[in-house]
Structure formats: C-alpha cells, structure tokens
C-alpha cells in the first residue's frame, strides 16, 4: 500500500530532496539538544553517536525522498545496516538507565518526521517563488477528529507571506502534524471575503523547561506560541516553533523584501552593503560552492567510469540553491528603469554550477577554478567588478577582469525555474570580447 506521502506527491519532489540533501550532520544525545532552526541546517538523530549510523540513516532517507519509498520499504532496507553497525535494540547510558536505539517504531518516527518536514520545506520554496503574484498565505488544518484543537484554531487564517508569524507556525507544528499552507492572490482574498491579519503582535517567545530522559536534568530551551485575538493560544510542539523552509532559504528573500520598503536610500544602501560584505555569509557560500563542485566532479567521474550507482548518488540537484548576493540600490534602480521588477536576491543553483563546470567548458578552458567558484559572492560585491546590461537578452553581467581574460557571470531575472533572480552561467572570456561588445553597443555599462 502506498504511503500517505506517496499519494500526495506522485513524482519525486525535487525541492524537498534539495532541502534534505543540503543538511549537514550533527550528533546529539537527545532530540531537544538541537532544536528549531538548527535542524534546518544539520541532520541529526538522537543517540546516533557515530557518523556511520547517521550516514546510513540519512542516505536511506535521501533515497526515500528521491525514489518515493514507503515507510515499510525504508525500514526493511535500513534495519539490517543498523543492526550490523550495532545501533539496534536497547542499551544503558552512563547513568545506567535503559535507552532505546534503533527499533521499528523509531525508524517509523524518523521516516515520517523527516519526510514531512522536507516536503513542507519544499512547498515553502514553491510558495516563495510565487509570492509576487500570490502574496497571501492561508493556514490549512484538516477538518477531522484527528487534528489537534490548537492547530484547528489557525484554520483559514490569512497572513502575508513575509509576516513574522510564519516563522513560528509554518507547518509542520508537531509530531504527526498534517497542516499545510495555500497561497492566494489579492483577488482571491477579496472574492472569498477573507481578512488578512498582521500576526507580528501575536507572537510570544518564552523559555520552556523539560526533563532530560538521559540525565534527569531540567533543561531550559527557547520556544514560542501565538496568542490570537479573543485569547485563544496555539503552541507548536516543543522544538517545532520554526519554519524549516524559511530557516534554510527564505529568510534572505524576506530580508530583501523588507529592504525594498525602507524609505531612506542611505540606510537602504548601508544595510545591503553590510549584508553583502558579511564574512559569515561569504564563508557559508564558499562551503556550499565547494561541496557542490565536489559533487559535480564525482558525477563527471562516474560518467567516465560508467558507474551507475555513483551517477545516481551524485546527479546535479537543480533545486539545491543558495543566495549569492543582494542587489545594491543603484543596480536595482537601473533594472526598474528597464521594466524589470527584481526580487533583489541573486541565487545560484547546483545545476548552474554543473553547467559552468561542464566537460565542454573545461576542455575549452572556460571553466572556473574551485577557488573562483567559491569566491563568486565576493566577486559580485567587489566595487571593481564591472556591471553590464545586455539589452537583447535582458540579462545582467558581472565582469571580473583578470588581465587579458575575465570571469563573466550572467544573471537572469524572474527566472522560470526559481521565480527569483538567478545566476544562469559563469565562465572565462577574453577581455577583448567584452571590450568589443561595449564598443559595438552590445552591452550598456552600468558600473
């Protein structure tokens, strides 16, 4: 019998796969040791004390997402591996208390929670890409006897996509939560007689206490709830008061939207500059680029070796993407003059990197080096980088001059694949070709 998730999604959800694969690893003793936003950046299983165990579970979940495995198939394929690694049954902790490692029930929980969270994060990306045309999000709670009363209190409520309340209530909001979100246009909101609420004042942050099953210690962890008009309260399960999709990608898009609403141009420019020059952001991008290029090269080697397993394991992930830069004001204003309503966040996908680093580009010596890919964010935000506009294609070009050659970065706006501003290519060119294009009127010089 197909799983509920298989029925709901009849094809591999690429964006959900991208969310799950983008996670790192973390080892914790208990689930609450790694709460909320950290879960969107790292994959963890409580009491999985070795990387071998974490790797085995993550790999099987990755396959479950990609191939649409049911919970039964997931457990059948993973159980022998965990038993071989010794992560099965019960054992005792340092305090002599009995604890549960792997079991059919635990694997069922791991499957349902990770699959559901990945699907909801994937849906968040899709909703985000439509936020210009469908800026209002409505909370949908299934109307049956199983839905928790607190979750049902949010049924039908509408907030803008960038309302801070979604950072607390975007589903799932607990173990087994089946809630979801639908996107609406302004006309749909009006036709249905819906009220768009401002949820910023509903959020209440507080510290929650829990008792560790491992040590008996009372721990304090950050948590949040929403208090609705009339006094009703909705509190997500502990550890679920966050949005997995927003934590992994959407925060930057929300920041860009807020930047656009700042009236003071000097303040706006300072904020963008501070974000683009952030060392932490640059380091995060470098790590992402290095990991993606390493994967691309493994895929290319697998093609040469005709290694089917490695081809499947390392195929480019089109929805595995990250933000490279926020568009500065001067560029955004020039785009607006050209009739381009930019999202102001420039993203790059692993598919774009795979195209740039293709065997064809490498053979023609047009591909970048690993360090050049890793420094893409720095290049784009370097004041010495030339900015050109190609009217015939409606594309923005960043030109990083390197003596007689240059790195050419091509940005397309309202990209069909992402709904955002996207880097679609990057490669080496002769500087003479750039100069000839400028003199011949092929390019407009913006900086």
Secondary structure by P-SEA (a helix, b strand, c coil): cccaaaaaccccaaaaaaaaaabbbbbbcccccccccccccbbbbcccccaaaaaaaaaaaaaaaaacccaaaaaaacaaaaaaacccccccccccbbbbcccaaaaaaaaaaaaaaaaaaaaaaaaaaacccccbbbbbcccccccccccccccccccccccccccccccccccccccbbbbbcaaaaaaabbbbbbccccbbbbbbbbbbccccbbbbbbbbbbbcccbbbbbccccccccccccccaaaaaaaaaaaacccaaaaaaaaaaaaacaaaaaaaaaaaaaaaaaaaaaaaaaaaccaaaaaacccccccccccccccaaaaaaaaaaccccccbbbbcaaaaaaaacaaaaaacccccaaaaaaaaaaaacccbbbbbbccccbbbbbbccccbbbbbbbbccccccccccccbbbbbbaaaaaaaaaaccccccc
